[in-house]
């Protein structure tokens, strides 16, 4: 066999060996970094197409491109593949822009590199908004008599920003029903609250009984936002507290 033929075969073998899709065991394409997800409608979990997803590097390992975008397909699925310059964890912000809802931003999401193509960072099913899905349940100390028609106020002290018709002077208020319950920060209606940043809302919770005789204040309350889909079997967190308590130092409720 001629020397030129041998050189050609060597070049061909080198090219095949470096191709990550060739199936050759010696293939070594370097670290792989991708993120997959699915957008669904919140009522029944059906697919939600047409949602724009932007991934923006905010820290961690270096990437060839600091921003990439995708749009969810007919099944609500989306996929973004990044090119890392090293092995490790990239920190990214993810901006979700639905067709008919305000965009929201998740900050500092960690994405970890993998050794093999196809091993992506997988997300849970996401809905087109952020919310704090939680109920308050308030009763009188020393028994289980519910605080009916009590005023519940949450005054923001820090954390994620909020807006909407339910927010007045950086505070939200609601009234308990006959069971002493109130849905905190509803997504719709005249008392609705809108969140556009993922994270925790921090503030002070005050509950006042209908006759004004009982007052409870809880300081440093931390409530986490979430954009994860839950079906109807999901039971939201409940803040169950006595209204006549002198006060509490802190209360943390995660997403």
PECORVEN-V800933 format. One line per field, one symbol per residue. phi: phi as a letter, one per 20 degrees, with the letter a starting at -180 (. if undefined). psi: psi as a letter, one per 20 degrees, with the letter a starting at -180 (. if undefined). burial: + if it has 9 or more other C-alpha atoms within 8 Angstrom, else -. Layout:
phi->???
psi->???
burial->???
//
This chain:
phi->.ffffffffffffffffeefdfnfffgcfnfdbbcdabecfffcmffceneecddcfcrmffcfcebbcbcfefemebbcdddfeaeqcedcedddcffccffccddmfecdfcecfneefedffddebebdebddccbefnadffeeleedcddfdrnffbbofeeclmbccbcfefemdbeflfebnfdfcdddcfqdedacdcdcfgemedcccdelfccefbcefcefefdffcedcefeffqcfabccef
psi->pqhhghhghggghggghioijiiphipniaqporpqrppqqhgjjqqnrjpppppppiabqqqhpipqqrppahjjqqppprnqirqbpqpqppppnrgjqqqrppqkppppqrhqqinropqrpqrkrqronqqpoprpqjakpqnqkqpppoppiabqrrarhioplkqqqrpqaijjqpppmqiraikqpppjpqbqppappppprhijhppppprlpoppqqjpppaiipoqqpnoqphjqhrqhqppor.
burial->-----+---------+++++------+---++++++++++++--+-+++++++++++++-+++----+++++++++++++-++++-+-++++++++++----+++++++-++++----+++-+-+++++++++++++++++----+++++++++++---++++++++---++++++++++++++++----++++++++++++++++++++---++++++++++++++-+---------+--++++--+-++-+--
//
